[in-house]
Amino acid sequence: MLQTRRRLLEAATVWPALHALQAARQEFWESKDPADWSSDEKQILLGRSPWAREGIVRFEVERKRAGAAGSYEGVARPGGGVPGANPGSTPGAVTSVPIGERPPPVPSTDTGQSVQFRVLARWESAKPVRLAGGPALPEGTAQFYVIRLQGMPLLPPRKGRDGESVPNPNEGTIEAIKQNSRIERKGKAAISCAHLLTGSGDAATELLLFFARGADPITVGEKAVTLESRFGPFHLSLKFMLKDMMYKGALAL
């Protein structure tokens, strides 16, 4: 009886401390009213939060091995800043080997540099992002998950003379992004990009990707979803942990 009472007293002392610690660990969007979020906190939510993550768009190159026989030629690799793999050589020229000396090693096509772009992917349709002051969305987007991509490898828009209209240099790339972007779900069919909008002015290289919520929306039980996008030689893959994307007890996407 005495031991039971002692355990109850210990539990009564420890529980409030654990509860206070748990409350202290809560993110500001859970512990504070949106009206009390500071400017810095809003920027954190919009740029470094479970709803806004930075990823890398990588340039994928199929590496080809040089044959055992034949000449060694410099192989251009994007990002190397050189016309070929052999410094100081003329592109396409054959490097001769003095008689009696060992042939030089096969030159590597990897210059040590890779072409990659840092991209911010943000769930614009998520309630916390809206409350933090995310840019306005077009009407009729409630039925979509909307993801904004900032920093994509797109060319700046051209300016025509005297209001002359010029073709969009990114037209083919944008269409490829739309056709090859999806939200992957474990054990369920991926959600393909249904619509895509481009920005204007200073935001001309930003993209809004729309994915239909449909009859089988994403649930927290799926644990994670991955945004996949392939266009030309570029590839973006970014995972989002759903348990971290909860707001006021509900999944906020």
C-alpha positions in Angstrom: 0.0 0.0 0.0 2.8 2.4 0.9 4.7 1.6 -2.3 1.6 2.2 -4.4 1.1 5.6 -2.7 4.7 6.5 -3.3 4.4 5.6 -7.0 1.3 7.7 -7.3 3.1 10.7 -5.7 6.1 10.2 -8.1 3.8 10.1 -11.1 2.0 13.2 -9.9 5.3 15.0 -9.8 6.7 13.7 -13.1 3.6 14.1 -15.3 3.4 17.9 -15.1 7.1 18.2 -16.0 6.7 15.9 -19.0 3.6 17.8 -20.1 5.4 21.2 -19.8 8.3 19.8 -21.8 6.0 18.5 -24.5 4.3 21.9 -24.7 7.6 23.6 -25.0 8.5 21.5 -28.0 5.4 22.4 -29.9 5.9 24.4 -33.0 4.7 28.0 -32.9 1.9 27.3 -35.4 0.5 24.9 -32.9 1.1 26.9 -29.7 0.2 30.4 -30.9 -2.7 31.9 -32.6 -2.0 33.0 -36.2 -2.7 36.6 -35.3 0.3 36.4 -32.9 2.8 34.9 -35.4 5.7 37.3 -35.9 7.1 38.2 -39.3 10.1 36.0 -38.7 7.9 33.1 -37.8 5.8 33.5 -40.9 8.9 33.5 -43.0 10.0 30.3 -41.3 6.7 28.7 -42.1 6.9 29.9 -45.7 10.5 28.8 -46.3 11.7 26.3 -43.7 8.9 24.2 -42.4 7.2 20.8 -43.1 5.2 22.5 -45.8 8.1 24.3 -47.4 11.2 22.2 -48.1 14.3 22.8 -50.2 15.3 20.1 -52.8 17.8 19.7 -55.6 17.1 19.5 -59.3 19.9 17.4 -60.7 21.2 17.1 -64.2 21.3 13.3 -65.0 23.8 12.2 -67.6 24.1 8.7 -68.9 27.8 7.9 -68.6 29.4 6.0 -71.4 32.6 4.1 -71.0 35.3 4.6 -73.6 36.1 1.5 -75.6 39.3 -0.4 -74.8 40.5 0.1 -78.4 40.5 3.4 -80.3 41.5 6.9 -79.5 40.8 8.8 -76.4 38.6 11.9 -76.9 37.5 14.6 -74.5 33.8 14.1 -73.6 31.9 17.3 -72.8 30.1 17.3 -69.5 27.6 20.0 -68.5 28.9 22.1 -65.6 32.5 21.4 -66.2 33.1 24.7 -68.1 35.4 23.0 -70.6 34.9 21.8 -74.2 36.3 18.3 -73.3 37.6 16.2 -70.5 41.2 16.7 -71.4 42.4 20.2 -70.3 44.2 22.1 -73.0 43.2 19.7 -75.8 41.2 20.5 -78.9 37.8 19.0 -78.9 37.8 15.9 -81.1 41.6 15.8 -81.4 43.4 12.5 -81.0 46.1 12.4 -78.3 49.2 10.6 -79.6 51.3 8.3 -77.4 55.1 8.1 -77.9 56.3 4.6 -78.9 57.3 2.5 -75.9 55.5 4.5 -73.3 52.4 3.2 -71.4 49.1 4.7 -72.8 47.6 7.3 -70.5 44.6 6.3 -68.4 41.1 6.7 -69.9 40.0 10.2 -69.1 37.1 10.6 -66.7 34.0 12.3 -68.0 33.4 13.5 -64.4 34.9 16.9 -63.9 34.1 16.9 -60.2 31.3 19.4 -60.8 27.6 18.6 -61.2 24.8 20.8 -62.6 22.2 21.2 -59.9 19.6 23.8 -58.9 18.2 24.5 -55.4 14.5 24.5 -55.5 11.9 25.5 -52.8 8.8 23.3 -53.0 5.9 24.7 -50.9 2.3 23.4 -50.4 0.5 26.6 -51.2 -2.9 25.0 -50.5 -2.0 24.1 -46.9 -3.9 26.1 -44.4 -0.8 27.2 -42.3 0.8 28.6 -45.5 -2.3 30.5 -46.3 -2.4 31.9 -42.8 1.2 32.9 -43.0 0.5 35.1 -45.9 1.3 33.0 -48.9 0.6 34.6 -52.3 -3.1 34.5 -53.4 -4.2 31.4 -55.3 -6.5 31.4 -58.3 -10.2 30.8 -57.7 -11.5 27.2 -57.8 -8.3 25.6 -56.4 -10.0 24.0 -53.3 -10.2 20.7 -55.2 -6.4 20.6 -55.7 -3.2 20.2 -53.8 -1.2 23.2 -55.0 2.6 23.1 -54.9 4.7 26.1 -55.8 8.2 25.5 -57.2 10.8 28.3 -56.9 14.2 28.2 -58.4 13.5 25.8 -61.3 16.0 25.8 -64.2 14.0 28.1 -66.5 15.2 30.9 -68.7 14.2 34.5 -67.9 11.4 35.8 -70.2 12.4 37.8 -73.2 11.3 41.3 -73.7 9.9 42.4 -77.0 10.4 45.8 -78.5 7.5 48.3 -78.3 5.2 45.7 -76.7 6.0 43.1 -79.3 5.0 39.6 -78.1 7.8 37.1 -78.0 7.6 33.3 -77.7 8.1 31.8 -74.2 11.6 30.2 -74.2 10.4 27.7 -71.6 7.4 26.5 -73.4 8.7 23.0 -74.1 10.3 22.6 -70.6 7.1 23.7 -68.9 5.0 21.2 -70.9 7.5 18.5 -69.9 7.3 19.4 -66.2 3.5 19.2 -66.4 3.5 15.8 -68.2 6.1 14.3 -65.9 5.3 15.6 -62.4 3.4 13.6 -59.8 2.9 13.0 -56.1 3.9 9.4 -55.3 2.1 7.5 -52.6 3.2 4.2 -51.1 0.7 1.4 -52.1 -1.5 3.8 -54.0 -1.7 5.3 -57.4 0.4 8.4 -58.0 -1.4 11.7 -58.4 -0.4 13.3 -61.7 -0.1 17.0 -62.3 -3.5 18.1 -63.7 -2.6 21.7 -64.4 0.3 24.1 -64.3 0.6 27.9 -64.1 3.6 30.1 -64.5 4.3 33.4 -62.7 4.8 36.8 -64.2 7.3 39.7 -63.7 9.8 38.9 -61.0 8.1 35.5 -60.4 8.2 34.5 -64.1 10.3 31.4 -63.3 8.0 30.2 -60.5 5.5 27.4 -61.2 2.3 26.4 -59.6 1.5 22.7 -59.9 -2.1 21.5 -59.3 -2.8 17.9 -58.3 -6.4 16.7 -57.9 -7.4 15.6 -54.4 -9.9 13.2 -56.0 -12.0 10.6 -54.2 -9.0 9.1 -52.4 -7.2 12.1 -50.7 -3.9 11.7 -49.0 -4.1 10.6 -45.3 -1.6 10.9 -42.5 -1.6 7.1 -42.3 0.4 7.0 -45.6 3.3 8.4 -43.5 5.0 10.2 -46.5 4.5 11.3 -50.1 7.2 12.2 -52.6 7.0 14.9 -55.2 8.7 13.6 -58.4 9.4 15.7 -61.5 11.4 14.8 -64.6 11.9 17.1 -67.6 14.6 16.5 -70.2 17.8 15.5 -68.3 16.6 17.1 -65.0 15.1 15.3 -62.0 13.6 16.5 -58.8 12.6 14.2 -56.0 11.5 15.5 -52.6 9.8 13.6 -49.8 7.4 15.2 -47.3 6.7 13.5 -43.9 2.9 13.7 -43.4 3.0 13.4 -39.6 4.9 16.8 -39.5 2.2 18.5 -41.7 -0.5 18.4 -39.1 -2.2 21.6 -38.1 -4.7 21.8 -35.2 -5.1 18.0 -35.2 -5.7 17.6 -38.9 -3.5 16.9 -41.9 -3.0 20.2 -43.7 -2.2 19.9 -47.4 
